[in-house]
Structure formats: C-alpha cells, structure tokens
Amino acid sequence: MVVSHAVGTPWFIDRMLGTLGSAFGKFPLLLTPGYEHPLGVAYAAGAETAPGPRPREAVTILEDDWPFLYLPRRSIRRITSWRCS
C-alpha cells in the first residue's frame, strides 16, 4: 500500500509511521527524501517492503474510537461565541 499526504508537520509524519506500523506489523518505508518534504510525504507498507524508520517521538496512533487524522490531541476546541461579519 502506498499512502501520501501534503501535511509536513513532524508529529503528523510520526503519527502516520506509528499507525501504518501498527497496522502492518512493521514501520513503513518513507518514499520521500527527508522528514519534511515541500511536496508532501509518501509511505510504502506491506508484506514485501523492508521495515522503515521508527517515529521520532511518541504519538497517538489512529484508532476506531479516535479517527480524527489531523488533530494532534484528543480534544476538539470548543467555540464559545460566534461572530458574523
């Protein structure tokens, strides 16, 4: 499987490494050069791929009970007031 995204923040890359590693039993290969590539990041995971790098820091992997891909923490900001222009 090949997965790519254009989010270049280190925590998100680590989250994807951890999530794909958990799903496939080994960390995926990073197909893009460097950790923060301007065009995004691509990973390859599967039975025939060699193991890739570990996440650089501990992150929460994606699960069925918290599938919010782009939120770094288990919280959703509460909006206390609305402004209409």
Summary of the structure (lengths in Angstrom):
residues: 85
radius of gyration: 15.2
end to end distance: 45.4
largest distance: 54.8
contacts: 185
relative contact order: 0.24
helix: 18%
strand: 14%
